Amino acid sequence: MKPFTYPATRALDLVEEKFGETVADPYRWLENDVRSDAQVENWVEAQNKVTDAYLDQLAGRDILQERMRTLMDYERYSIPRKAGQHYFFSHNSGLQNQSPLFVREGWDGKDRMLIDPNGFSKDGATALAEWMPSPDGSYLVYGVQDGGSDWRTLHVLDVGSGETLPDRVEWVKFSRIEWDSEGKGFFYSRFPAPEEGQEYQSTDHNSQVYYHRIGTPQTQDRLVYETPKRPEWRHTAQVTDDGAWLVITTSQGTDPRYELVVVDLADPQWKPRRMVRGLDNDWQLVGSISNQLWFVTDQGAARSRLVRLDARKRSNQKPVEIVAERADPLAGASMVGSRIILAYMSNAQSVAELVDLEGTPLGDVPLPGIGTAAGFGGKAGDPETFFHFSGFTTPGTIYRFNTDTRVAEEFARPQMAFDPDVYEEEQLFYASKDGTKVPMFIVRKKELARTRTPAPTLLYGYGGFNISLLPGFSATRLAWLEQGGVIAIANLRGGGEFGKEWHDAGRRANKQNVFDDFIAAGEYLIDNGYTGKGQLAIEGRSNGGLLVGAVVNQRPDLFAAALPSVGVMDMLRFDQFTAGRYWVDDYGYPDREADFKILRSYSPYHNIRSGEDYPAIMVTTADTDDRVVPGHSFKYAAALQAARIGNKPHLIRIETRAGHGSGKPTDKVIEEYSDAYAFLAYWAGLAIKPIEGELSQK
């Protein structure tokens, strides 16, 4: 490797006192928007120049890139949505940057392309986001996402003619799209237009629910619900299957703690009325028949249960229990035909079963193996539904399922350029620092398992926001496995794998448990011969980027290389940008002394330990990330480069026109992961070699 020097980064003499502690923030100027601050733009260009020059030297990067391109060149379908006699789904032929949207008119009809987002922009970074057909399939509302931003612009398409109508709805964010029963208009959530130049920085306040009637300008949209006295509340709307009720779900943070408001859509006044008062519990609408609404809730059930409410009754009525809480968490449910499909998580794997509307068991949904099932959307009166199933070495297959006959048939199965029989999947439980047993998935070649040969290992974690890491297919991870590497995924506390208690055990005052769980996973992998000292690389994204930054500070000796991606790195200012204010449910409030002291103790930006020998680190972010603003990663990388933490590289890779992750074009995904995994492979000792021949799954 040729020697290199980091770009000079201006350090401010900025020190603040908070709750009796002095806090330095010398790189706060890097929080400014790269699109409007020339100094930040110059810093980004200088950093990318150094990083690109370093990555260009990495042996095997081109091999990984080409192999990832081959592995991602397979047909991918989304779960179909049925509207009238129309079936809508996206389909990517393989290497298309964005997936076009198709319609099939009747189950035996021909597929017709409706929208090709690959023509939205020259660089492929403008994506087709959320979409929803009208009840009879005559119209379709679709969102456009530019450069990975969370903002959406909605358009309306005439399905029969394929023409896009003049309707245009802007400043939509974190919204469902819900049609009225007649297909004349739709409900959506939005925020007020931000000040010019603050689109990617300003905090999200004053959420509103609107109704847009087809053929009218947005200025005439009808305001349905808002809470101006509680600007921090966020609202989303959902129409019941029969179109009789609008159910508005209100939240304040990221916790599933909701208040429910219902609107009788038969009443021209559309007067909102609270059905569940107080932000205390989770309420997920499952389905409806007339005034009876079924919900999954954790009220009185930490692992959730199925209940029924009457939309006509006063708020805080006592729910009618349909299915009681069980040992396994109830992750979700959906009403399809005259049945309800219940989706449980059993040791971080999917289990699905059928019950009737009164909760009587009718048997399991036949899943094709051990893995993750998702989908099962539908409505009362129609027994047809679809679901997606995948595993670590099982690409996503779409199944059509009938809840009356309980018969599942394949809708789409991809053909892949690899042999899944070469690999072995294992789930084990290891002890964390306090003795808690934590599950971990390990995937590797059978030959490695047979010979018990330690190998370079990529350990991935998240541990937050009640999000579960379940078995799922990744072509980029498969490229690592093909080279003889090991993939390990730890189901840390803070996630949702075991219900509310598991989430609570890894947030706010308990956040250190997440870091302890991840460190213990790394120690287990080394102590039990899965990998060797100097062979362990770690990766995490978003909240997982925070995880990686924190554990590197706490145990820099344990890891050979680290990849903190789009991470929350300044825990004292995260709530001052875009959606950051919602995260206080998991992290706490930086302006409250007790929370501040906890956040200060592990904030990656504030706890870099000069004098320690750190692993190789490549921070990754994107200039248009308006979920976790790139200033987090900019400041953290600058602090790493200024500290005395050894001679290994501490770089930052900054993508252009790519946000937090959604909508990222295929080309950018391949480029990012071939760079990242080549970097990790070099420092973990994974030799990258060409893959001989082409192994096809038949």
N, C-alpha and C positions, 0 to 999 in steps of 0.2 A: 504494500500500500504506500502510495506517495504521501508525504506529510502534508498537512493542511492547517490553516489557521481560521478561526471563526471570525465572522464579520464583527467590527466594532459596534457595540450597542451602548447608546447614551444612557447613563444612569443618573436619575434625579436624586437630589438630596431631600427625599420625601419620607418623613417619619411621622406617624400619628400615634397618639396615646389612646388606648381603648381599654377601659376597665382596669386601669393600673398597669397595663403592659404597653411597651413601645413596639410598634409594628412598622417595619420599613417596607416601602413599596416603590423601589427605584425605577421600575419599568411600567408604571401605570400609563405612560403615554402610548404604550403598545395596545391599549384597549381601544384606541381610536379606530374608526372604520377605514380599512385599507383603500376603499374606493374614494374617500374624500380627504385623506391625510397623506400628503406626498412623502413625509418622513417615514410613515409606516409602510407605504408602498415600496420605498427604496430599501427598507430593512428586509421586507419579504423577498424582494428580488435578489438581494445579496445572500440571504440564507439559502434560497433555492439554488443559487449558483454553486455554492459550496457543497450542498447535499447532492446535487446532480453529478458534480464532478466525482464525488466519493462513490456514488452508486454505479457510475460508469465503469469503475474498476472492479466491481464484484464479479468474480467468476461464477457462472451458473445463472446469472439473472436472465439472460436471453433464453436459456433453456427452460427456466421456469415460466417465463412469459409465453413462450410458444406452446408449452405443455398445457398451461392454463387455458390458452385459447382453444386448444383441441378439446379439453375436458368440458369447456363451457359451450361447445358447439353441439348442442342437443336441443330438441324441441321442448318448450316449456309452455304449459297451459295454466291459466288461472282457474279457480273453481267457477263453473258456470252459474249464472243467475237466470232464473226463469221469470218471464213476464208475459202473461197471456200464453201464446203458443211459441214465443220467441225464447231462444237461449243465447245469452250474451257471455262472452269470455274473451280473455286476451290470449294471444298465441305468439310466441317468439320462435322463429325458425332455427335459432341457434346463436348467432353472433350479432343479431340486430341490437343496436344501442338501446332502443326502447321497444316495448312489446305492443304491436298493433291490436286493436279491438275488433272482434268479429261478432256477427250475429248468425244464428242458424234458425231458419223459420220452420218450426216443426222438428221433432226428434230425427226424422229421416231426411230432413231438408239439406240443402247445400249451404256451406259456410260462405259468408260474404263479409269482406272487410268494410268496417264502418269508419275507423279512424286510424291513420298511420302517423303516430307522433314522431317518427324519424324525419319527417319533413318540417317539424316545428322550428328547428334551428340548425345551423350548419355544423355546430360542434356536438350535436346530439345530447346536449345538457338540458333541454327543455322536455319535460316528461308529461305523459298522460297520468294524472293523479286519480283521485276518487271519481267514480262514475256510478250512475244509478238510472235504470230504465223506469219509465212510467208504468203504472200497474198493468196496462194492456200491451206495453212494448212499443207504442207509437212514437214516443219521444225518449230521448236520453240526455240527462244532464251530465256533463263531464268537467272536471277541473284540470287546469293547466298549471304545472309547477315549473318555475324557471330557475335554473342553476342550483337546484337542491333546496331552495327556500321553503319555509313552512307556509308562506302565503299562497293562496290559490285564486285564480280567476275562473269563474264558472261560465260555461257556454251550453247552449241547447241545440241538439241535433234532431232533425226529422228522420226517423229510422227508415221510413219507406223510401224517401228520395235520396237520403244520404247527405242532405244539405244542412249546413249549420245556420241557424236562425240568427237574427240580429241581437238577441238577448245577450247581455254581458253583465255579470255580477262580480264585483271586485272586493278586495280586503277580507276575504274569507280565510279563516284559519281554525284548525282543530274542530272541524265541523262534520256532522253527518249531512247527507242529502236525502230528504224525505218528501215524497210526492203526496199530494192529496189523493183521495180515493177516485176522483174523476180524471186525474191526469192533466188538470188545467194549470197547476202550479206546484211549487215545492217550497219546503221550509229549509232554512240554513242558518248557521251561526257566523257572526262576523265581529270584528272590532272596528272602532272608528279609524279612519285613514290616519296614519302617522304623519308627523311633520316631515317635510321634504328632507332627505338625507338621513333620516332616522329609521328607515324601513327595517334595517337589520339589527338595530340596537335597542329601540325603545321597548319598555316593558308592556306586557299585554294586560290592559285594564278595560273595563266597561264592555264586557261581552254582551251581545244582543242576539235574539232570535228573530228572524224576519221571514216573511212569506213573499215569494216572487211569483207573479202571474205571467204565464207565457205571453209574449208579444208586447210587454210593457217595459219601460225603462226602469233601471234600478231605483231612480229617484222616487218612483211611485210604490216601491215595495212597502208592505204593511209590517210595522213593528208589532211583534206578538208578545215579547217578554224581555224585560231588562230589570236590573236592580241597581239604579244609580246611587243609592245609599250604601251599597256594598260593591264597589267597583272591582274588588279582587275576586268576586265570584265569576265562575265560567259556566255557560249554559249550552247544552246540546239538546236537540229535539228528535223525537222518534214517533212516527205515526203507527197506530195499532193496525193489525192485519186487515181489519174490516174498514179502516179509515174513519172510525168513529171518534177516536180520542187522539190527542197529541200529548205525549208524555215528555215533559221537560226535566232533564236531569241537571242538577246544579252541584258544582263542586268548588272547593277553594284551593286545593293543592293537588298533589299526585295520589294521595290516599284515596282508596275507593270508599269515600264517605260522602253520601249524597242526600240532598233534599229532592223530593219529587213534587212537581206541579203538573196538574192535568188541565187540559183545555177540551171542552166539549165542542167538537168541530161542527156539530149540528146546530149549535147556537150561533147566530150571526155575530154576536158580540165577542165571541172568542175570549171569554173572561177567564183568566188563569185562577186556579184554586189549588192550594197545597193539599197533597194527598199524604205525603210523609214529611213531617216538619223536623228540621235540625240536621246538621251534617254529621250524622253519627254512624251510619252503616252503609254497606254496599247494597245496591239494588240494581239488578240487571234484568231488564224486561225480556221475558222468554216468549210470550205469545198472548193472545187474547181471544175470547169469545164473548161478544156483546160487551157487557160491563165488567166481566171478570178478567182480571189481568194476573198472569203468572210471573213470578220473579224468583231469581236466585238471590238470596240475601245472607249476610253473616249476622243479622240481628238474632241474638241468642244462640249463635252457632259459629264458633271460630272457624270451622272448616266448611261453612255454608250449608244451606238447605234450600229446598224448593217450597215456595209458599204461594198463596193466592190472595189478592186484594180486590175489593170492589171499588171501581172508579167513582161511584156515586156517593160513597160514604165520606164522612168527615175525616180530617187528618188524624194520623197516628192511631188508626184502627188496629185491632189485633189481627195479625195475619192468620189465615187458615193454613196449617202445615200440610203439605202434600207428600214430601219425602224428607225424612228427618236427617240430621247431620250424621255422617259416618266417619270412620277412621281416616279414610282418604279424602283429600280436599275435593269439593265439587267446583271444578274450574268454570263451568258454563253449562247452558242448556238451550234447547231450541224446540219450538212446537212445529211439528211437521205432520200434516194430515190430522189424524186423531190420536197421535202419539207425541210423547216428549222424549227427546234424546238427551241423556245426561252424560256429560263428559267429566270423568274423574281423572285425577293424577295419582298414580300409584308408584311410589319411589321414582318420581321424575319421568314416568312413562304414561302414555295415554291408555285409558280404558273407557269404553262407551257402552251404554246400555239403554234399553227402551223401557218406558213405563207408560201406562195410560194416563188420562187427564186427572185421575184421582190418585195416582202414584202407585198403582199395582204393577209389580215387575212383570215384564213380558220377554225378558231374555237379553243377551248381549248383542251389540252391533258387531257383526263379523269383521274384525280388522285383520289385515293380511300378515301380521307379525308383531314384533316388538319395535316400537317406534313412536311417532307422533302423528296423531290424526287431528285435522282442523277442518272447519267448514260447517256442514250440517245445517245450512240456512234453509228456510222454508216458511210455510205458513199453514194455518189451519185449513183443512179441507182438501189439501193436495199432498199425497203421501210421498212425492218425489223430492229427493234432496241429493246433494253431492258432497263429497269430502275428499280431502287431500291427505295422502299418507306418505311419510318419508322416514328414513333412518340415516345413520352416519354414512353407510355405504349403499343406501337405497334411495335413488333419485325420486323426486316427488311424482307419485302416480295419482291420477284423479279417478274416483269411483262414483258411479251413480247408484243410489240406494233407495229402495222402496220400503217405507216403514210398515206397510200392511203385509207384504210378502216376506220382508226381511231378507231380500235378495240383493246382493251387491254385484255390479258388473263394471268392468273397466271402461272408462271413457277415454283416457289417454295414458299411455305408458311410454316413457322416453327410452331410447336406445343410447347406450353410453360407450365411450371408448376406454373401458377398463373392465377388469374382472373382479367382481365383488367377493368372490370366493377366496381371494388371496388374503383377505383381512379378517381380523378377529375383534369383536366388540366385547368389552367386559365392564361390568358395574361392580364397584366395591365401596366399602365404607371405611373411612379412616378417622382417627381421633384428632380433634382440634386441641388447642392449648388447654382448654378447660374440660376436656374429656368428651365433649359433644361429638357424636358420630355424624360425619358429613359424607354424603354420597359423591362419587366421582366416576365418570365414564372414561374409559381408556380404549383407544382404537390404535391398532398396529398390525403389521403383517404377521400372519400365523407363524412364519419362520422365526421372527423375533421372540414371539411368545414361547415357542417350542424350545429354543436355545437359551432363553432367559438372558439375552444379550442386552446390556444397557445401550440406549440409543439417544441421540439428540431429541429432545421432547419439547413440544409447544404446549404450555399450560394456559388455558383460557378461563377467565372468570368474569362475573358481573356483580352479583351480590347487592341488589337494591331494588326499590320501587315495586316490590311484590312480583317481579318478573322472573319467570322460570326458564332455565336453560334445558331444553328437551332435545332428544335425538333428532337431528336434521341433517340433510345433505348439503355439502359445500364443496364445489369443484376446486376452489382454491386450497382448502385443507387437504383434499385428496392429492393434490400435487406434492404437498409435504410428505404425506404417507407413502406415496410411490417411491420417493427417494430413500425410504428406510427410516423416516422419522416417526415419532409417536405423537399422537394428539391426546391430550387429557383435558377434560372439562369438569370443573368442580362446581357442585351445586351449593354455593355458599349461603350462609344465613343472610337475611335481607331479601332473598328471593321469595317466590311464592310456592316452592315445591311441596311444602308441608303445611300450607295454610297461614293464617294470621300470626300464630305464635312464631313461626320461622321468620316471617317478615319482621316482626317486632324485635326479634333477637338480633337483628343486624342493622338497626337504624338509630339515628339520633344518639343518645347516650351509649347505645350498644354498638356503634359503628365499628369500634375496634375489633369486635368479634369477626367481622367480615375479613379484616386484614389478617387476623390470627388464623382463620380457616384457610386462607389462600397460602400463607406461609407454611402451615402444617401440610397442605397438599404437596408443595414443593419438596419439603423434607421427606414426606412419605415416598414420593417417587424416587428420590435418591437412595434412601435407606433400604428400599425394597427392590432395587436393581432395575427399575424401569429405565432410569437414566443415570448418568454419572455426574460427578462434580464438574462444573464447567460446560455441561451439556444442556442446561435447563434455560429455555427461553419462555417469556411470558407475554401475553397479549390481553388487552381489554379495551373496550370502546365505550365512550360516553361516561356513564357512572363507572364502567370498567376501566376507563382511562384514569379516573381518580384512583381506583383500586391499585393499578400498576404503579402510579406515581407514589402512592403512600407506602406500599410494601418495599419498593426500591429504597426509599429513604430509611425504612426501618430495618431492612435486611439486605443491604447492597451486596453482601458476600455470597448470598444464596443463588443469585441469578447470573447467567452469562450474558444475556441480552434482554432488552425490554422494548415493547411496542405500546406506548400509551397513545390511543387514538381518540381524537375529538373529545378529550377529557375535561372534566370540571377540576381545574387545578388551583384556583384561588377560592378557598372556601370562605373567605371573609367578605367577598363582593359578588358572589354568584347571583344573589337575588336582585341585582341592580340592572340586569339585562334581559330582554325578551321574556322567554318563558321561565327564567331562573327563579322567579318569585314563587312558582308552584312547588319547587323542590324542598321547601322548608319542612314539609311533612316527613321527609326522609332524613334531612340534614339538620334541621333546627334553624333558629333565627340568629343571624350574625349580630344583630343589635340587642340581643339579650345576653346578659353576662354569663349565665350558666352554659348556654349553647355556644357562645363565643369561645369560651375556654376549651371546650371539646373540639370545635372546629379548628382552632389555632393549633391544637396538639397534633393534628395529622394532615393539615393542608399541604399538598405537595409543594406548592410554590414557597411556602414559608419554612419548610423543615429540611431543606437540602443540607447535608452534613459535610461541610468542607473538612478535608483531611482524611476522608474515607475513600477507598478505591471502589468506584461505581462500575456497574456493568455497562456495556455498550447500549445506548438508548437512541431510538429514532422516534421522535414525536411526530404525529401526523394530524393535520387539520385541513380545513378548507376555508377559503376567503368568504364564501357566501353561507357559512353555517350560521343560521339565526336561531338555532336551538341552544347549542353550547357555543357562544360566540368565540371566534378564534383568538381573541385577546387572552383567554385562559392559557392556551398552548404557547402563544407568543411569549408571554411573561415567564412561563415556566422554563421554556427553552433558553431564554436569555439568562435566567438565573443559573441554570445548569452550566452553561458555557462560561459564566463568570466565576464559578466556584472551583476550588481545588479538590477535584474528585477523580483524579487519575487521568491516564492518557487515552483511554478508549474513547471513541467518537460519541458525541452527544449532539445529535443533529435534529433538524426539524424539516419535514417535507410538507409543503403547503400547496394544496391542489387549488386550481382556479375553476370557478363556476361549478363547484360541487359542494353541496351543503353537508348536513349531518349524516347522510347516507341514503335516504330514500330518493328515488329518481335518478340515481347515478348511472350514467351510460355504461354499457358493457366494456367499452374500450378503456374507460377510466378505472373500472374495477380491476381489470387485468393488469393495467400498468401499476396501480397502487399496490396490489398484493404481490406481484412479482418483485417489485422493489422491496417491500417490507419483508417478505419471506427470504429473499436472497440475503438481506441484511442480517436477519436472525440466524439463518443457516450458517453464514460465515463465522459468527461469533459463538454459535453452539456446536460447531464442528460437523455439520451435516454436509457431506460432499454431494454436490449437484451433478448428476450425470444424465446424458440423453436416455430417454426411454426407448428401448429397442422394439420395433414393430408396433402394432396396434392391437390391443386386446379389447374385443368387443363383447358387451353383454348381450346375450341372445334371449 
